[in-house]
Amino acid sequence: MLDSVALIDWYCGRQGITPYLEPILAGDESGAFSTVTELELWQGIRAGEEEKHEAMLSFLARVPLDSAIARRAGQLRQRIGLERLSLPDAAIAASAEITGRTLLTRNTRDFVQLDKLLRIEFYSKD
């Protein structure tokens, strides 16, 4: 499950994400994203980047929000603390956990407190 930061890193050409995304783009592995990630990405897309964005998302499975994910996101925020875990990050983490996927992110600041609760893989920027 790719966090928003992972896809932003790909768009920006940061090399740390490359070993994870190349097998997906080659069709050797599968990847996914939460609709919350999609929402976060669309707010930052600049004119002319739409096709590149849509092409990347077409290689990945979209995980829509449902009541199980909403419930788990709320539970994660209660457990970690509302001020320490944002609602979007909780929903992305819950999407990974509910679907049995590992969350891939470089965002240690927001997700490190979830490391003991679900499968997270942190990568470096370069």
C-alpha positions as CSV (number, residue, x, y, z in Angstrom):
1,M,0.0,0.0,0.0
2,L,1.7,3.2,-1.2
3,D,1.4,6.2,1.0
4,S,1.0,9.6,-0.6
5,V,4.7,10.4,0.1
6,A,5.7,7.3,-1.9
7,L,3.9,8.5,-5.0
8,I,5.0,12.0,-4.6
9,D,8.6,10.8,-4.4
10,W,8.1,8.8,-7.6
11,Y,6.8,11.9,-9.4
12,C,9.7,14.0,-8.1
13,G,12.3,11.4,-9.2
14,R,13.6,10.5,-5.8
15,Q,15.6,7.3,-6.0
16,G,14.6,5.7,-2.7
17,I,11.2,4.7,-4.1
18,T,12.5,3.3,-7.4
19,P,13.2,-0.3,-6.2
20,Y,9.7,-0.6,-4.9
21,L,7.8,0.9,-7.9
22,E,9.8,-0.6,-10.8
23,P,8.6,-4.2,-10.2
24,I,5.0,-2.8,-10.0
25,L,5.4,-0.9,-13.3
26,A,7.0,-4.0,-14.9
27,G,3.9,-6.1,-13.9
28,D,6.0,-8.4,-11.6
29,E,4.4,-7.2,-8.4
30,S,1.2,-5.6,-7.4
31,G,0.6,-2.3,-5.5
32,A,-2.3,-0.4,-4.1
33,F,-3.3,3.0,-2.8
34,S,-6.1,4.3,-0.6
35,T,-8.7,6.7,-2.0
36,V,-7.4,9.0,0.7
37,T,-4.0,9.0,-1.0
38,E,-5.7,9.8,-4.3
39,L,-7.4,12.7,-2.6
40,E,-4.2,14.0,-1.2
41,L,-2.4,13.7,-4.5
42,W,-5.1,15.4,-6.6
43,Q,-4.9,18.5,-4.4
44,G,-1.3,19.0,-5.4
45,I,-1.4,18.0,-9.1
46,R,-0.4,20.9,-11.3
47,A,-1.8,21.6,-14.7
48,G,-0.3,19.3,-17.3
49,E,0.5,16.5,-14.7
50,E,-2.9,14.8,-14.9
51,E,-2.0,12.2,-17.5
52,K,1.2,11.1,-15.7
53,H,-0.8,10.9,-12.4
54,E,-3.6,8.8,-14.0
55,A,-1.1,6.6,-15.7
56,M,0.6,5.8,-12.4
57,L,-2.6,5.1,-10.6
58,S,-3.7,2.7,-13.4
59,F,-0.9,0.3,-12.3
60,L,-2.2,0.2,-8.8
61,A,-5.3,-1.2,-7.1
62,R,-7.6,1.4,-5.6
63,V,-8.7,0.6,-2.0
64,P,-12.0,2.5,-1.4
65,L,-13.0,3.6,2.0
66,D,-15.6,1.5,3.7
67,S,-17.0,1.1,7.1
68,A,-14.4,-1.4,8.3
69,I,-11.6,1.0,7.3
70,A,-13.4,3.9,8.8
71,R,-13.8,2.1,12.1
72,R,-10.2,0.9,12.2
73,A,-9.0,4.4,11.4
74,G,-11.0,5.8,14.3
75,Q,-9.6,3.1,16.6
76,L,-6.0,3.9,15.5
77,R,-6.5,7.6,16.2
78,Q,-8.0,6.9,19.6
79,R,-5.1,4.6,20.5
80,I,-2.3,6.8,19.2
81,G,-3.9,10.2,20.0
82,L,-5.9,12.5,17.9
83,E,-3.2,15.1,17.9
84,R,-0.5,12.6,16.9
85,L,-2.2,10.8,14.0
86,S,-4.1,12.7,11.4
87,L,-7.4,11.4,10.0
88,P,-6.0,10.9,6.5
89,D,-2.9,9.0,7.8
90,A,-5.1,6.9,10.0
91,A,-7.4,6.0,7.0
92,I,-4.3,5.1,4.8
93,A,-2.9,3.0,7.6
94,A,-6.2,1.3,8.2
95,S,-6.6,0.6,4.5
96,A,-3.3,-1.2,4.5
97,E,-4.1,-3.2,7.6
98,I,-7.6,-4.2,6.7
99,T,-6.5,-5.4,3.2
100,G,-3.5,-7.3,4.6
101,R,-0.9,-5.1,2.9
102,T,2.3,-3.5,4.1
103,L,2.3,0.3,4.2
104,L,5.2,1.7,2.2
105,T,6.2,5.2,3.2
106,R,9.2,7.4,3.9
107,N,7.1,9.4,6.4
108,T,8.5,8.2,9.7
109,R,7.3,11.3,11.6
110,D,3.6,10.4,11.1
111,F,3.7,6.7,10.9
112,V,6.4,5.5,13.3
113,Q,4.0,5.3,16.2
114,L,2.0,2.6,14.2
115,D,5.1,0.4,13.6
116,K,4.2,-2.0,16.4
117,L,0.5,-2.2,15.3
118,L,0.7,-2.9,11.6
119,R,3.2,-3.8,8.9
120,I,5.1,-0.7,7.7
121,E,8.1,-0.5,5.5
122,F,10.1,2.7,5.7
123,Y,12.4,3.6,2.8
124,S,14.9,6.5,2.5
125,K,14.6,9.4,0.2
126,D,17.7,8.5,-1.9
